[in-house]
Amino acid sequence: MKLEDEILALYDDAQLYDDQNADVTEDLEFWAEIAQRYSKPPLPIIELGAGTGRVSLSLADLGYPVQGIDLSNDMLNLARKKAADMTPADHGSLEFVLGDVRTYQPETKVPLVLFPYNSLSHLVTNEDLDRCLQNIHSMLEPGGRFVFSVFVPLPHFLVRDPEALFPVGTFRDSFSGKIIDVFESMNYNKWTQVNAITWYFFREGSDEPHVRTLSLRMFYPQDIEYLLKVNGFTLEQRFGDFDFSLPDADSVVQAIIAQRNE
Ligand SMILES: C[S@@+](CC[C@H](N)C(=O)[O-])C[C@H]1O[C@@H](n2cnc3c(N)ncnc32)[C@H](O)[C@@H]1O
């Protein structure tokens, strides 16, 4: 399946995504600190894969100008609706723009591009990754920062039985108030480094799950350094958690600050 078709099908229910991720806040202070260090208002911070605005809205709420880019209009429409509910005087300039991370270019070069919450993993082929990184290189002013977070590939997780279902979590559907239990199965291909995941959303009172599939590229730490290097970036800092601690044996997150070479 083409990347854009998989993404549009996966994220076609923006409210479901937003409800499922309503409690995900552990990275927000990290992005705020990155914005404080590297943004140069009034130039916007660009958030790639902005989705329903979880990160963009929290940065705008702190007064930063933000431009959120996404391939899915369903996701962006909910982000725009949430932005409209904020008091305009309280936030920095904020816009959500339909665009593909492999091709979108802002009108002026910017000092800071963010790609939070494992979204780089949606680019599963080397070709798409190179296109995306070269495009980010063009968005940035020389010396500008590209900051992103992805999972650490965990061997014991990736060898799970593809026939088995594993619990992911539970959340409340904001429309019906019903509980939704999420389970997943996965089939990791160690040659392509792509994890083919199926999510099953079981709504309280129904046996028929809502099913969605996604492919996530796993990035081994040494790959990231090399990918950045061949696309004109220097890996400046790598953290193993959103509290800026260095990676260690228990880290499950790679948070990376890369600098565009001059
Ligand atoms: C995991 S969600 C992250 C949303 C938001 N950043 C957050 O932290 O909640 C990934 C988002 O990336 C978007 N996306 C995936 N591939 C994309 C592409 N090629 N171009 C633009 N957006 C893309 C999806 O539509 C989705 O909204």
The ligand as an ORCA input file, in Angstrom:
! r2SCAN-3c Opt
* xyz 0 1
  C       1.501      9.510     15.714
  S       0.621     10.824     14.944
  C       1.345     12.216     15.803
  C       0.425     13.393     15.918
  C       0.935     14.517     16.828
  N       2.254     14.962     16.429
  C       0.996     14.050     18.269
  O       2.084     14.068     18.839
  O      -0.050     13.658     18.816
  C       1.415     10.882     13.350
  C       0.882     11.959     12.421
  O       1.781     12.046     11.299
  C       1.024     12.268     10.120
  N       1.816     11.831      8.962
  C       2.256     10.582      8.690
  N       2.942     10.570      7.528
  C       2.943     11.852      7.057
  C       3.480     12.470      5.908
  N       4.145     11.766      4.965
  N       3.309     13.810      5.746
  C       2.606     14.518      6.676
  N       2.063     13.967      7.803
  C       2.224     12.655      7.977
  C      -0.253     11.457     10.357
  O      -1.319     11.877      9.527
  C      -0.496     11.686     11.855
  O      -1.353     12.782     12.079
*
